[in-house]
């Protein structure tokens, strides 16, 4: 609409138009965010690509494009989108935190020369995130982890990590116990690790995180009965999480409590039928114990036959476990075929080599 110079619309009309446009853009972008959070990554990607055509400088849309590329392990593209988001809204701590994540992952996959530069950028973005929002616990946890793992010349150091752990403790006591436990774990100070995680469980009995850490603490020390006890306690807090049943199954399997282990795995699959790690562990249990061989064979065949290929290491072990089951059943021809398939995926698979020698 055109107005004569001496008859301009009231200022309130312009403000109303601006506000209504912003509200419409936000209500529209919420659809894409919901797709992303529901795990519908391809649909979310298509949504944001279309959205950005008419909202090029919308910071949150650019942020979610960065998140999508991060989830696709395309860290260079993730960085490009996240930097746009940070440029369009330079005061947003979350954007810099995810830039830190992306540069960190890119450093892990880079050659030695570029690794140092990417690591530096990761640290700078984490520090910027904390500077913008000192209450951002996740950003503090991330920069603490960087300080733990990076050498001094790249900006790392235990003293810096401990400063972050104390700041986290001041903001969120539960997260603080976890942070201190992580530091002590990194430096193999086992008594202090146990002390912090145990204290977290005592003070926050409905929290899941400390139980996970105590489970790992016991499992890694081959104290499988105590690890199973932690998983069972965790189930009293939340019995709808597949990974807790999976952990329980692993502790029981390594403790050679076969029947209870298979029950735990079956519970995990009731909650999450396509929990592929559980498929493999049922196969491993069958191969190692000589029990539940039909179930083990079924799940290993399903795992090997997936349309979405698994990594070669997982496939090699799946073929090897299936070969072990066939060998136990005296189906030696099928066993030999599986052992050879394992070596095709991993030519250095010693167990498969030994099995083939045994069949000669």
Secondary structure, 3 states (H helix, E strand, C coil): CCCCCCCCCCHHHHHHHHHHHHHHHHHHHHHHHHHHHCCCHHHHHHHHHHHHHHCCCCHHHHHHHHHHHHHCCCHHHHHHHHHHHHHHCCCCHHHHHHHHHHHHHHHHCCCHHHHHHHHHHHHHHHHHHHHHCCCCHHHHHHHHHHHHHCCHHHCCCHHHHHHHHHHHHHHCHHHHHHHHHHHHHHCCCHHHHHHHHHHHHHHCCCCCHHHHHHHHHHHHCCCHHHHHHHHHHHHHHCCCCHHHHHHHHHHHHHCCCHHHHHHHHHHHHHHCCCCHHHHHHHHHHHHHHCCCHHHHHHHHHHHHCCCCCCCHHHHHHHHHHHHHHHHHCCCHHHHHHHHHHHHHHCCCCHHHHHHHHHHC
